[in-house]
Amino acid sequence: MITALTTFHKPGLDLYGQRFIDSFARNVDKRIKLLVYAENCTPVNPDCEQIIIIDAKQLNKLNQFKARWGNVPKANGKCPFPEKRPRDYHKEFKWDAVRFANKVYAVFDAVERSTTPWTVWIDADTYVHSPVSYNELRKFTPDRAWMSYLGRGKKWPECCFYGINLRTKPGKWFLKRFEGVYEDAENGIFKMEEWHDSYVFEEVRKKVQNKFDHVPYYNISGDLINGEGHPFINSDLGKYFDHLKGDRKEIGKSNKPKDLIVSRQESYWK
């Protein structure tokens, strides 16, 4: 029912990627397969039956996107309207479309390779700290929902983990529109206020939600975190996963007193 995927480049492999796929092979139910899109690196595959390593250079649409936008400042972190964004025009990630294209084009490719209803993205700077069974992971991909994700109230979602149910009409519609705003970037992502993947994801998700308001979606975090914060580990996903976003990559673990606002009983958190 589920195909998971991730991607990373050589620095990511060395810092967190290998640790992630090792922990996935060790702790995730073998019925859950993982596609790893490796960019200019060669990870060691700990379980060739469960994990498939794919050369990210094979992603032709990604290559075409980079060829077109790779040298265009506005697609590589240069805010094109600094007068409209005086407080954050210098925050390059908000306009680094090329950087985040690696992630979204891996998703577009994975859904074509997968034969399962659910395709689930997991950031590679994640660590599977405790065993997770098939049924436990299925709780985050319920049949009735067209999508599962980590909401953060009025702020864009935390797109370190999300799933798309391609057995549903809104799931298919979302994927088509999500890819479309990248393929026609001039009339798509570049018409938005920001173009990092989480912002684009939310703009498209809201349109789908409005169009198919009778079909449920699953907000895993329940907007427990409203704004900045760490919804991944504070949701039920935290029973099994740690997400090492930001400088947590260097430390190798989330900061329990600072990041956790819920009580965690797992030995990893003690």
Secondary structure, 3 states (H helix, E strand, C coil): CEEEEEEEEHHHHHHHHHHHHHHHHHHECCCCEEEEEEECCCCCCCCCCCEEEEEHHHCHHHHHHHHHHCCCHHHCCCCCCCCCCCCCCCCHHHHCHHHHHHHHHHHHHHHHHCCCCEEEEECCCEEECCCECHHHHHCCCCCCCCEEECCECCECCCCCEEEEECCCHHHHHHHHHHHHHHHCHHHCHHHCCCCCHHHHHHHHHHHHHHHCCCCCCEECCCCCCCCCCCHHHHCHHHHCEEECCCCHHHHCCCCHHHHCCCCCCCHHHC
